[in-house]
Amino acid sequence: MKIILLGPPGAGKGTQAKRLAETLKVPHIASGDLFREHQEKNTELGRLAKSYMERGVLVPNEVTIRMILGRIESPDCSRGFVLDGFPRSIEQAQALEQALSKKKDKIDKVLFINVPEEELTRRLGGRLICRICQTPYHRESSPPKRSMLCDRCGGELYQRADDTPEAVKKRIQVYAAETAPLVEYYKREGILEEINGKGPIEQVGKALVGAVRD
């Protein structure tokens, strides 16, 4: 199964993509992880991506696409994969489609985790991260045992700049303008399944697995 997971920031894509990939026994491919991996290995693509990121500008589509296509051509992806964070635009979706069609292959399903805006704002606005081990917490749903201190390593917890109320609102607006059109694109392709992402992690996970196995 070759699957794409779509959803707004705060929908839980990363968590659900990992769980789904483990269930299906296929690789979980996250664009953010790929960027970090290429930079750590100091590859040509990693250096190129870093040059844009250091200037505070978006990495061009062609660089991201080359990274993703290189990864899905790896032997461990022959049985399928779960894509998380890619595609982010119609252009990227079409590039992926063209690359797969050359191998007489295609995306089997696109799963869209739909969460209302007010719930996204609540989730993202309450998120805390440990400065040392990066363990995530939430002020309401998964608070630390001691105020603003990590249960795992005792490190200080903080709120990321992009999780402040103003930043959250902006992130949702950017998503709606740039990435949401993909939902309509894949609906027209007839491969999109919408999942209610408002419930508990286990419930959403079961719905995703059920949609894949239908």
Helices and strands as residue ranges (DSSP letters): E 2-6, H 13-24, E 28-30, H 31-40, H 44-53, H 61-72, G 75-77, E 81-84, H 90-102, E 109-114, H 117-125, E 127-130, E 136-138, E 157-158, G 161-163, H 165-178, H 181-189, E 192-196, H 201-213
